[in-house]
Structures are given as structure tokens and as C-alpha cells.
């Protein structure tokens, strides 16, 4: 009977150790890898959005971006004014 309890206790301890090792692997290996992947995809999405906006502004001359029910942001290319002759910037 005592050997049976010791065997069960050893099996339970091995299972607990395996679970703890798997949790540590998740937090130190798998999760940082997934977080890096997600962050890279978010950056890629932002870059695609910027590229689409710039392309739309360049081809159409403007881009209307709705911000709410009654608001729209109009994006147009900015052309800085030329300084008059004799004035230095």
C-alpha cells in the first residue's frame, strides 16, 4: 500500500513538473515569438495604409478620410511656398 502511494505521488510530481516546464516554455519561447509576429504584421499593415493614402493623394490630388458621422478629413499634397528672392530661410 505504501509503495502504491509513493508511485502515485511520483507520477503526480512528474506531471506537475511537466506542466510547469510547459508554462515556462510558453512564456519565454512561444509568447515572445507570437508577440513579435503580431507586431511585425501590425507595422506592415500601417505601412500598407500609408502607401495607399500617399498613392491616392498623388493620383487624385486629394483623399477624403471620414472620421465620424459628420466629419471628414481632406488630405492634399503640401507644396511649400517659395521664398522671395533675397530672403534666406
DSSP file (Angstrom, degrees, kcal/mol; ACC not computed):
  #  RESIDUE AA STRUCTURE BP1 BP2  ACC     N-H-->O    O-->H-N    N-H-->O    O-->H-N    TCO  KAPPA ALPHA  PHI   PSI    X-CA   Y-CA   Z-CA
    1    1 A X     >        0   0    0      0, 0.0     4,-1.8     0, 0.0     5,-0.1   0.000 360.0 360.0 360.0 -39.8    0.0    0.0    0.0
    2    2 A X  H  >  +     0   0    0      1,-0.2     4,-2.3     2,-0.2     5,-0.2   0.890 360.0  51.4 -67.2 -39.3    2.9    2.4    0.9
    3    3 A X  H  > S+     0   0    0      1,-0.2     4,-2.5     2,-0.2    -1,-0.2   0.886 107.6  53.1 -64.4 -37.7    4.6    1.6   -2.5
    4    4 A X  H  > S+     0   0    0      2,-0.2     4,-2.2     1,-0.2    -1,-0.2   0.899 110.1  47.3 -64.2 -41.0    1.4    2.4   -4.3
    5    5 A X  H  X S+     0   0    0     -4,-1.8     4,-2.4     2,-0.2    -2,-0.2   0.890 112.1  50.0 -67.0 -39.5    1.1    5.8   -2.6
    6    6 A X  H  X S+     0   0    0     -4,-2.3     4,-2.3     2,-0.2    -2,-0.2   0.897 110.9  49.8 -66.1 -39.2    4.7    6.6   -3.4
    7    7 A X  H  X S+     0   0    0     -4,-2.5     4,-2.2     2,-0.2    -2,-0.2   0.911 112.0  47.1 -64.4 -42.9    4.2    5.6   -7.0
    8    8 A X  H  X S+     0   0    0     -4,-2.2     4,-2.4     2,-0.2    -2,-0.2   0.893 111.7  51.4 -65.0 -39.4    1.1    7.8   -7.3
    9    9 A X  H  X S+     0   0    0     -4,-2.4     4,-2.3     2,-0.2    -2,-0.2   0.898 109.7  49.6 -65.3 -39.9    3.0   10.7   -5.6
   10   10 A X  H  X S+     0   0    0     -4,-2.3     4,-2.4     2,-0.2    -2,-0.2   0.912 110.8  49.6 -65.3 -42.7    5.9   10.4   -8.0
   11   11 A X  H  X S+     0   0    0     -4,-2.2     4,-2.3     1,-0.2    -2,-0.2   0.910 111.5  49.2 -62.5 -42.1    3.5   10.4  -11.0
   12   12 A X  H  X S+     0   0    0     -4,-2.4     4,-2.3     2,-0.2    -2,-0.2   0.904 111.3  49.0 -64.8 -41.1    1.8   13.5   -9.7
   13   13 A X  H  X S+     0   0    0     -4,-2.3     4,-2.5     2,-0.2    -2,-0.2   0.900 110.7  50.4 -65.8 -40.2    5.1   15.2   -9.1
   14   14 A X  H  X S+     0   0    0     -4,-2.4     4,-2.5     2,-0.2    -2,-0.2   0.914 111.1  49.1 -63.7 -42.2    6.3   14.4  -12.6
   15   15 A X  H  X S+     0   0    0     -4,-2.3     4,-2.4     2,-0.2    -2,-0.2   0.910 111.3  49.4 -64.1 -41.8    3.0   15.7  -14.1
   16   16 A X  H  X S+     0   0    0     -4,-2.3     4,-2.4     2,-0.2    -2,-0.2   0.918 111.8  48.6 -62.9 -43.2    3.3   18.9  -12.1
   17   17 A X  H  X S+     0   0    0     -4,-2.5     4,-2.5     2,-0.2    -2,-0.2   0.914 111.2  49.9 -63.8 -42.9    6.9   19.4  -13.2
   18   18 A X  H  X S+     0   0    0     -4,-2.5     4,-2.3     2,-0.2    -2,-0.2   0.917 111.1  49.3 -62.7 -42.6    5.9   18.8  -16.9
   19   19 A X  H  X S+     0   0    0     -4,-2.4     4,-2.3     2,-0.2    -2,-0.2   0.919 111.7  48.9 -63.0 -43.6    3.1   21.3  -16.6
   20   20 A X  H  X S+     0   0    0     -4,-2.4     4,-2.4     2,-0.2    -2,-0.2   0.900 110.8  50.2 -64.0 -40.5    5.5   23.9  -15.1
   21   21 A X  H  X S+     0   0    0     -4,-2.5     4,-2.5     2,-0.2    -1,-0.2   0.907 110.9  49.6 -63.4 -41.4    8.1   23.3  -17.8
   22   22 A X  H  X S+     0   0    0     -4,-2.3     4,-2.2     2,-0.2    -2,-0.2   0.890 110.2  50.4 -65.2 -38.6    5.4   23.8  -20.5
   23   23 A X  H  X S+     0   0    0     -4,-2.3     4,-2.4     2,-0.2    -2,-0.2   0.927 111.5  48.0 -64.4 -44.1    4.2   27.0  -18.8
   24   24 A X  H  X S+     0   0    0     -4,-2.4     4,-2.3     1,-0.2     5,-0.3   0.907 110.5  51.6 -63.1 -41.6    7.7   28.4  -18.7
   25   25 A X  H  X>S+     0   0    0     -4,-2.5     4,-2.1     1,-0.2     5,-1.7   0.906 110.2  50.1 -61.6 -40.8    8.3   27.4  -22.4
   26   26 A X  I  <>S+     0   0    0     -4,-2.2     5,-3.2     3,-0.2     6,-0.3   0.952 114.9  41.9 -61.7 -49.1    5.1   29.2  -23.3
   27   27 A X  I  <5S+     0   0    0     -4,-2.4    -2,-0.2     1,-0.2    -1,-0.2   0.793 125.7  32.9 -72.8 -27.7    6.0   32.4  -21.5
   28   28 A X  I  <5S+     0   0    0     -4,-2.3    -1,-0.2    -5,-0.2    -2,-0.2   0.602 134.3  16.4-106.1 -12.3    9.7   32.5  -22.5
   29   29 A X  I  X5S+     0   0    0     -4,-2.1     4,-1.3    -5,-0.3    -3,-0.2   0.693 126.1  35.7-122.6 -59.5    9.7   31.0  -26.0
   30   30 A X  I  ><S+     0   0    0     -5,-1.7     4,-2.3     2,-0.2     5,-0.2   0.931 115.3  49.9 -71.6 -47.4    6.3   30.8  -27.7
   31   31 A X  H  ><S+     0   0    0     -5,-3.2     4,-2.9    -6,-0.2     5,-0.2   0.919 110.0  48.7 -64.4 -45.8    4.7   34.0  -26.5
   32   32 A X  H  > S+     0   0    0     -6,-0.3     4,-2.3     1,-0.2    -1,-0.2   0.890 112.1  51.4 -60.7 -35.7    7.5   36.4  -27.4
   33   33 A X  H  X S+     0   0    0     -4,-1.3     4,-2.1     2,-0.2    -1,-0.2   0.916 112.2  45.1 -65.3 -42.1    7.7   34.8  -30.8
   34   34 A X  H  X S+     0   0    0     -4,-2.3     4,-2.6     2,-0.2    -2,-0.2   0.900 112.3  51.7 -67.8 -40.4    3.9   35.3  -31.3
   35   35 A X  H  X S+     0   0    0     -4,-2.9     4,-2.5     1,-0.2    -2,-0.2   0.905 110.4  48.7 -62.5 -41.3    4.1   38.9  -30.0
   36   36 A X  H  X S+     0   0    0     -4,-2.3     4,-2.4    -5,-0.2    -1,-0.2   0.915 111.6  49.7 -63.8 -43.1    6.9   39.7  -32.4
   37   37 A X  H  X S+     0   0    0     -4,-2.1     4,-2.1     2,-0.2    -2,-0.2   0.929 112.3  47.1 -61.3 -46.0    5.0   38.2  -35.3
   38   38 A X  H  X S+     0   0    0     -4,-2.6     4,-2.2     1,-0.2    -2,-0.2   0.910 112.2  50.0 -63.6 -43.0    1.9   40.2  -34.4
   39   39 A X  H  X S+     0   0    0     -4,-2.5     4,-2.4     1,-0.2    -1,-0.2   0.906 110.1  50.3 -63.8 -41.1    3.8   43.4  -34.0
   40   40 A X  H  X S+     0   0    0     -4,-2.4     4,-2.2     1,-0.2    -1,-0.2   0.895 110.8  49.2 -64.0 -39.2    5.5   42.9  -37.4
   41   41 A X  H  X S+     0   0    0     -4,-2.1     4,-2.2     2,-0.2    -1,-0.2   0.866 110.0  51.5 -68.5 -35.6    2.2   42.3  -39.1
   42   42 A X  H  X S+     0   0    0     -4,-2.2     4,-2.3     2,-0.2    -2,-0.2   0.922 111.0  47.6 -65.5 -43.2    0.7   45.5  -37.4
   43   43 A X  H  X S+     0   0    0     -4,-2.4     4,-2.3     1,-0.2    -2,-0.2   0.902 111.1  51.8 -63.4 -40.8    3.7   47.6  -38.7
   44   44 A X  H  X S+     0   0    0     -4,-2.2     4,-2.1     1,-0.2    -1,-0.2   0.898 109.4  50.1 -62.6 -40.6    3.2   46.0  -42.2
   45   45 A X  H  X S+     0   0    0     -4,-2.2     4,-2.2     2,-0.2    -2,-0.2   0.899 110.0  49.8 -65.3 -41.2   -0.5   47.0  -42.1
   46   46 A X  H  X S+     0   0    0     -4,-2.3     4,-2.6     2,-0.2    -2,-0.2   0.911 110.2  50.9 -63.3 -42.1    0.3   50.5  -41.1
   47   47 A X  H  X S+     0   0    0     -4,-2.3     4,-2.4     1,-0.2    -2,-0.2   0.894 109.7  50.1 -63.8 -39.5    2.9   50.8  -43.9
   48   48 A X  H  X S+     0   0    0     -4,-2.1     4,-2.5     2,-0.2    -1,-0.2   0.910 110.7  50.0 -63.4 -41.2    0.3   49.5  -46.5
   49   49 A X  H  X S+     0   0    0     -4,-2.2     4,-2.4     2,-0.2    -2,-0.2   0.924 111.6  47.7 -64.0 -44.5   -2.2   52.0  -45.2
   50   50 A X  H  X S+     0   0    0     -4,-2.6     4,-2.7     1,-0.2     5,-0.2   0.923 111.9  50.2 -61.3 -43.7    0.3   54.9  -45.5
   51   51 A X  H  X S+     0   0    0     -4,-2.4     4,-2.4     1,-0.2    -2,-0.2   0.906 110.9  49.0 -62.9 -41.4    1.3   53.8  -49.0
   52   52 A X  H  X S+     0   0    0     -4,-2.5     4,-2.5     2,-0.2    -1,-0.2   0.906 112.1  48.9 -64.8 -41.0   -2.3   53.6  -50.1
   53   53 A X  H  X S+     0   0    0     -4,-2.4     4,-2.5     2,-0.2    -2,-0.2   0.936 112.7  46.8 -63.4 -46.2   -3.0   57.1  -48.8
   54   54 A X  H  X S+     0   0    0     -4,-2.7     4,-2.4     1,-0.2    -2,-0.2   0.906 112.9  49.8 -63.2 -41.1    0.0   58.6  -50.4
   55   55 A X  H  X S+     0   0    0     -4,-2.4     4,-2.4    -5,-0.2     5,-0.2   0.914 111.3  48.9 -63.9 -42.7   -0.9   56.9  -53.7
   56   56 A X  H  X>S+     0   0    0     -4,-2.5     4,-2.7     1,-0.2     5,-0.5   0.905 112.1  48.4 -64.0 -41.5   -4.4   58.1  -53.6
   57   57 A X  H  X5S+     0   0    0     -4,-2.5     4,-1.7     1,-0.2    20,-0.2   0.904 113.6  47.5 -65.3 -40.4   -3.3   61.7  -52.8
   58   58 A X  H  <5S+     0   0    0     -4,-2.4    -2,-0.2    -5,-0.2    -1,-0.2   0.871 118.8  38.7 -70.3 -36.5   -0.8   61.6  -55.7
   59   59 A X  H  <5S+     0   0    0     -4,-2.4    -2,-0.2    -5,-0.2    -3,-0.2   0.901 129.9  27.3 -82.6 -40.8   -3.2   60.2  -58.3
   60   60 A X  H  <5S-     0   0    0     -4,-2.7    -3,-0.2    -5,-0.2    -2,-0.2   0.706  97.9-124.7 -93.8 -22.4   -6.4   62.1  -57.3
   61   61 A X  S  <<S+     0   0    0     -4,-1.7    16,-0.6    -5,-0.5     2,-0.3   0.263  86.3  32.8  92.4 -12.1   -4.8   65.2  -55.8
   62   62 A X  E     -A   76   0A   0     -6,-0.5     2,-0.3    14,-0.2    14,-0.2  -0.965  64.2-147.8-159.8 169.2   -6.7   64.7  -52.6
   63   63 A X  E     -A   75   0A   0     12,-1.6    12,-3.2    -2,-0.3     2,-0.6  -0.934  11.4-146.5-148.7 127.1   -8.1   62.0  -50.3
   64   64 A X  E     -A   74   0A   0     -2,-0.3     2,-0.6    10,-0.2    10,-0.2  -0.836  14.5-170.7 -96.9 121.2  -11.2   62.2  -48.1
   65   65 A X  E     -A   73   0A   0      8,-3.4     8,-3.1    -2,-0.6     2,-0.2  -0.925  17.0-139.5-114.6 107.1  -11.0   60.3  -44.9
   66   66 A X  E     +A   72   0A   0     -2,-0.6     6,-0.3     6,-0.2     3,-0.1  -0.479  21.7 178.6 -69.4 132.8  -14.3   60.0  -42.9
   67   67 A X        -     0   0    0      4,-2.1     2,-0.3    -2,-0.2     5,-0.2   0.490  61.1 -30.3-112.0  -8.1  -13.7   60.5  -39.2
   68   68 A X  S    S-     0   0    0      3,-1.1    -1,-0.1     1,-0.1     3,-0.1  -0.923  89.3 -53.0-179.3-159.8  -17.2   60.2  -37.9
   69   69 A X  S    S+     0   0    0     -2,-0.3    -1,-0.1     1,-0.2    -3,-0.0   0.924 132.6  14.3 -69.2 -43.3  -20.8   60.9  -38.8
   70   70 A X  S    S+     0   0    0     -3,-0.1     2,-0.4    -4,-0.0    -1,-0.2   0.134 111.0  86.7-121.4  20.3  -20.4   64.5  -39.8
   71   71 A X        +     0   0    0     -3,-0.1    -4,-2.1     2,-0.0    -3,-1.1  -0.963  43.3 177.0-127.9 141.4  -16.6   64.9  -40.1
   72   72 A X  E     -A   66   0A   0     -2,-0.4     2,-0.6    -6,-0.3    -6,-0.2  -0.997  19.5-145.5-140.4 135.2  -14.2   64.3  -43.0
   73   73 A X  E     -A   65   0A   0     -8,-3.1    -8,-3.4    -2,-0.4     2,-0.6  -0.897  14.9-154.8-100.9 123.2  -10.5   64.9  -43.1
   74   74 A X  E     -A   64   0A   0     -2,-0.6     2,-0.5   -10,-0.2   -10,-0.2  -0.876   6.1-159.2-101.3 121.1   -9.3   66.0  -46.6
   75   75 A X  E     +A   63   0A   0    -12,-3.2   -12,-1.6    -2,-0.6     2,-0.3  -0.873  16.6 170.1-102.0 128.5   -5.7   65.2  -47.3
   76   76 A X  E     -A   62   0A   0     -2,-0.5   -14,-0.2   -14,-0.2     2,-0.1  -0.949  41.1 -93.2-132.1 153.8   -4.0   67.2  -50.1
   77   77 A X        -     0   0    0    -16,-0.6     2,-0.5    -2,-0.3   -23,-0.0  -0.425  39.0-131.1 -67.4 141.9   -0.3   67.4  -51.1
   78   78 A X        -     0   0    0     -2,-0.1     2,-0.6     2,-0.0    -1,-0.1  -0.834  20.4-172.6 -97.6 125.6    1.6   70.2  -49.4
   79   79 A X        -     0   0    0     -2,-0.5     3,-0.1     3,-0.0    -2,-0.0  -0.950  23.3-135.0-116.1 107.8    3.7   72.4  -51.7
   80   80 A X        -     0   0    0     -2,-0.6     2,-0.1     1,-0.1    -2,-0.0  -0.340  27.4-106.6 -64.7 142.7    5.8   74.8  -49.5
   81   81 A X        -     0   0    0      1,-0.1     2,-0.3    -2,-0.0    -1,-0.1  -0.382  32.7-114.1 -69.0 146.5    5.8   78.4  -50.8
   82   82 A X        -     0   0    0     -3,-0.1     2,-0.2    -2,-0.1    -1,-0.1  -0.610  30.0-117.7 -80.2 138.7    9.0   79.6  -52.4
   83   83 A X        -     0   0    0     -2,-0.3     3,-0.1     1,-0.1    -1,-0.1  -0.511  34.6-103.6 -73.6 142.6   10.8   82.3  -50.6
   84   84 A X    >   -     0   0    0     -2,-0.2     3,-2.0     1,-0.1    -1,-0.1  -0.273  49.5 -83.7 -62.5 154.1   11.1   85.6  -52.4
   85   85 A X  T 3  S+     0   0    0      1,-0.3    -1,-0.1    -3,-0.1     3,-0.1  -0.339 117.3  26.3 -59.6 135.5   14.5   86.4  -54.0
   86   86 A X  T 3  S+     0   0    0      1,-0.2     2,-0.6    -3,-0.1    -1,-0.3   0.241  96.6 104.4  95.5 -12.8   16.8   87.9  -51.5
   87   87 A X    <   -     0   0    0     -3,-2.0     2,-0.4     2,-0.0    -1,-0.2  -0.894  57.5-154.0-104.4 125.3   15.2   86.3  -48.4
   88   88 A X              0   0    0     -2,-0.6    -4,-0.1     1,-0.1    -3,-0.0  -0.762 360.0 360.0 -99.5 145.0   17.1   83.4  -46.9
   89   89 A X              0   0    0     -2,-0.4    -1,-0.1    -6,-0.1    -2,-0.0   0.446 360.0 360.0 -88.3 360.0   15.4   80.7  -44.9
